[in-house]
Amino acid sequence: MTCTCEPKKIKRKPKWLIRNLPTGPEYERIRKEINQSGLHTVCQEAKCPNMWECYSEKTATFLIMGPNCTRRCRFCAVQKNSPEPLNDQEPGKVADAAFRMGLKYVVITSVTRDDLDDGGAVFFSKTINAVKSKIPDAKIEVLIPDFQGNKAALNKVINAKPDVINHNVETVSRLYLTVRPQADYKQSLELLQYVASSDSDIVVKSGIMLGLGETDEEIRETLTDLYSSGCRFLTMGQYLQPSKNHLPVEQFITPEAFKDWEKFALKIGFSKVAGGPFVRSSYHAGAMLKV
């Protein structure tokens, strides 16, 4: 296994994390479409480094149920404020925007809404159904929170039958109290296992960030846990500090090391794996399903 570490406290990003930002008419069109629709995207709210590329390729990940999250994960740039009231028109707006954008693969995620009894599961279901009604041929991927382990809530999403259900474990078990203090590693694995055992037609997907101080052995254990839970699609990306108020980067993972982790994941049985410094959970998501 190629060493995944650079010395700690690196002040400058390595050369492989420097990239030119694409621009052009498609980027501007998608940006304006999203802004004018009054919708949110995780691309913007989470300060995703791939936003310019994805917009240029006519893709975006819709963020439903408002921009404010009820949790305070220390890696995430999404706002941590009082959540907004749900907008009953939002599912239809997402479907309309996806139609105007010409999307054939629609990715829908949300902030975590622990203030709602079902965590927003019904709202996911309504949005999935609205997109199916508007674009019958589109494939749909949802990136969901853990719904605090509520299986009845999770069933509402499963019964809407998206093509892919994605739930990120984000990091290794040991780092959960530091990185995701309001989440539970075991609970996330149980969610993935429940989806896999409930509907064999739904692809189960998850993702992790590297560079938060995890060891190689911990990465191997996490990937093995994910596969054992029924996860078959996997993403692995470099953690990048969104601001000085977030956790610092402990390691910069080399592109070569990501390739080694891809090989390991495929060897233990994953069907599709995307690993690299700029890979995020919905990056080129349609390509994994060959859309």
Buried (B, 14 or more C-beta within 10 A) or exposed (E): EBEBBBEEEEEEEBEBBEEEEEEEEBBEBBBEBBEEBEBBBBBBBBBBBBBBBBBBBBBBBBBBBBBBBBBEBEBBBBBBEEBEEBBEEBBBBBBBBBBBBEBBBBBBBBBBBBEBEBBBBBBBBBBBBBBBEBBEEBBBBBBBBBBBBBEEBBBBBBEBBBBBBBBBBBBBBBBBEEBBEBBBBEEBBBBBBBBBEBBEEBBBBBBBBBBBBBEBEBBBBBBBBBBEBBBBBBBBBBBBEBEEEBBEBBBBBBBEBBEBBBEBBEEEEBEBBBBBBBBBBBBBBBEBBEB
